[in-house]
Amino acid sequence: MPKSYRTLIEKYFDEHSFVESNINSFNNFIGRELQNIVDENREVVPTIIPPEIEDFKIRLGKIWVTKPEIVEADGSRRAIFPIEARLRNITYSAPIFLEVSTIIDGVQRENFSTQVGKIPIMLKSNYCHLNKLKHGELIEKGEDPDDPGGYFILNGNERVLINVEDLASNKLLISENNVGPSRFTGRLFSEKGALKIPHTIEQMKDGIIYLSFTTFKRVPIIAVIKSLGLCKDEEIMKLICEDKQYDDVFINLYGSVDLKTVDQAQEFIGKSVGLTISKEDKLVRIQERLDRYLLPHLGTDKESRMIKAYNLCKHIKKFLMVSRDGVGLDDKDHYMNKRLKLSGDLLADLFRVNLRILVGDMLYNFQRLVKRGKFHSTKIIIREKLLTSRIKSAMATGSWVGARSGVTQNIDRTNFLSSQSHLQRVVSLLSATQENFEARALHCTHFGRLCPVETPEGTPIGLRKNFAMLINISHEDLGVEKIKKILEANGLK
């Protein structure tokens, strides 16, 4: 028996790397996420345009990354390998190219590809020169053939991105409160692209259920449902209760009985929020906020309002099942309710913010040139060094978007095992100075996913963990249509 399991584990490591999940995450970021982020900012429309032009747009198209290269002092370009980057204290990075076109009065005038910056490349990823090299070839290139890769080289330093463990987005988790007006609180983080909006559901002593998100503080949830277009009390009742009657639903419906149309509900919300503008402007403002900031993961356009209303009914039902029927609370420490952010996800967050800054800089340069009457080509408004320096600075210092620090660290090279351990580290976003006993404890769902032994002594105990050796983290983002087909194939009507 002992020999057979050894054979299996040896076979596993012959085919898979220790840091395979991280490398796959980086490949997914460069291959798919980069294009998705550019598509989010596809059209750039300046406010100041040349006087003889009516309509001016800059459109961002295809983005791609080549393999790492270096530009020498004489201007020559050539491929660079990691060993040279380490010895010469330079960054192992590859150029990013972007297709840009200019549309003037509906006609495409200019179309070109330009370098918009450089991005550090993870060793042994698909975009690294070491990818798929054999044992002897790695030695030839000055590399340790047993080094798994999965880290970056910035200014000659080997930096590793620390994986982050966070609560799952787009999922309602209900917890019990010891103090406060509401005995139970439902929390949901709705995430889409750069938006991550916390939503809170509470029930006060009067029985009314309130929803809070962004500037909407404790607005009656039935008023929000009616403002989305679901105005019939009977329909709301059916969606929440189905076969079981809750008195709380009648209390809530009675509280919003005067709101019979969408406009009345939206006006009521405007008063609750404290908007003191004309009725027409108030309705437009409320609609914009509901579309953009209410459950953005379900959509940010008019068409998704009804889906949002149905989902709010579903959330009320879950809330009442916990508060009235005694259904069990959600376990925040269950690994089903957690998500891991690997290198690709962290870099996507960084790139998304910096691409917005690059677009803002392009607009500023364009409008400055237009005012002077010196604008000739879109090529001159793109500053290549801006994106490069910001990404490199964040990765070299570990200061990330969202005011987080210590996201990248110098890899621990004390010995081979400490390096492997450092590449497999995962940290929680909870503060190490607070107690958080439950978050620090071993949970049965950690079995096979996280190492039960390896965690530091002292304040970070249980908050800084390490992956299990045979862990494999799924990262494929299934499209909505694909999920629908799978569910329909399993009998969902």
MODATA-V417967 format. One line per field, one symbol per residue. ss: DSSP state (H for helix, E for strand, C for the rest). phi: phi as a letter, one per 40 degrees, with the letter a starting at -180 (. if undefined). psi: psi as a letter, one per 30 degrees, with the letter a starting at -180 (. if undefined). Layout:
BEGIN
ss = ???
phi = ???
psi = ???
END
This chain:
BEGIN
ss = CHHHHHHHHHHHHHHCCCCHHHHHHHHHHHHHHHHHHHHHCCEECCCCCCCCCCCEEEEEEEEEECCCEEECCCCCEEECCHHHHHHCCCCCEEEEEEEEEEEECCEEEEEEEEEEEEEECCCCCCCCCCCCCCHHHHHHCCCCCCCCCCCEEECCEEEEECEEEEECCCCCEEEECCCCCCCEEEEEEEEECCEEEEEEEEECCCCCEEEEECCEEEEEHHHHHHHCCCCCHHHHHHHHHCCCCCHHHHHHHHHCCCCCCHHHHHHHHHHHHCCCCCHHHHHHHHHHHHHHHCCHHHCCCHHHHHHHHHHHHHHHHHHHHHHCCCCCCCCCCCHHHEEEECHHHHHHHHHHHHHHHHHHHHHHHHHHHHHHCCCCCHHHHCCHHHHHHHHHHHHHHCCECCCECCCEEECCCCCHHHHHHHHCEEEECCCCCCCCHHHHCCCHHHCCCECCCCCCCCCCCCCEEEECCCCCCCCCCCCHHHHHHHHHHCCCC
phi = .dcccccccccccccbcdbdccccccdccccbcdccccccbdbbbccbbdccbcbbbbbcbcbabccdabbcccgcbacbbdccccccfbccbbcbbbcbbbbbfgbcbbaabacbibbdbccgccbbcccgccdccccdcgbcccccggbbbbfgccbbcccbbbcccfbcbbbcbcbhcbcbbbbabcbafccabcbbbbbcccgccbbbafccbfcdcccccccchcccccccdccccfbbcbcccccccccbcccbbccccccccdcccgcbbcdccccccccdccccbcfccchbbdccccccccccccccdccccccbcgcdcccccccccbbbbcdcccccdcccccccccccccccccccccccgbcbacdccccccccdccccccccbgcbcgfbbgcbbcccbdaccccccccbcbbccccccccfdcccccbcccdgbbccbcaccgccdgcbbbcccccbccbccccdcccdccccccgcc
psi = eeeeeeeeeeeefefklegeeeeeeeeeeeeeeeeeeeeehekjjleklkefkekkkkkkbkklkalklkjlfgfkklkkleeeeeeghlkjlkkkkkkklkjkhgkjekjlklkfakkkkkkglfgkffkgkleeeeeeggljffkfaglljkhfkjkkkkkkklkklhkkkklkkellfkekkkkkjjkjbfkjkkkkkljlfffkkkkkkcfjjikkeeeeeefffifkeeeeeeeeecfkkkeeeeeeeefgffjfleeeeeeeeeeefgkilleeeeeeeeeeeeeefjhffflglefgeeeeeeeeeeeeeeeeeeeefgkklkjffkffglkkjaeeeeeeeeeeefeeeeeeeeeeeeeeeeefggkekfeffjjefeeeeeeeeefffgjllghklgeklkkjgeleeeeeeefgkkllflkffldheefflkkfffkfelkfejkllaegkffjakllegkjkkfkjkleeeeeeeeefggk.
END
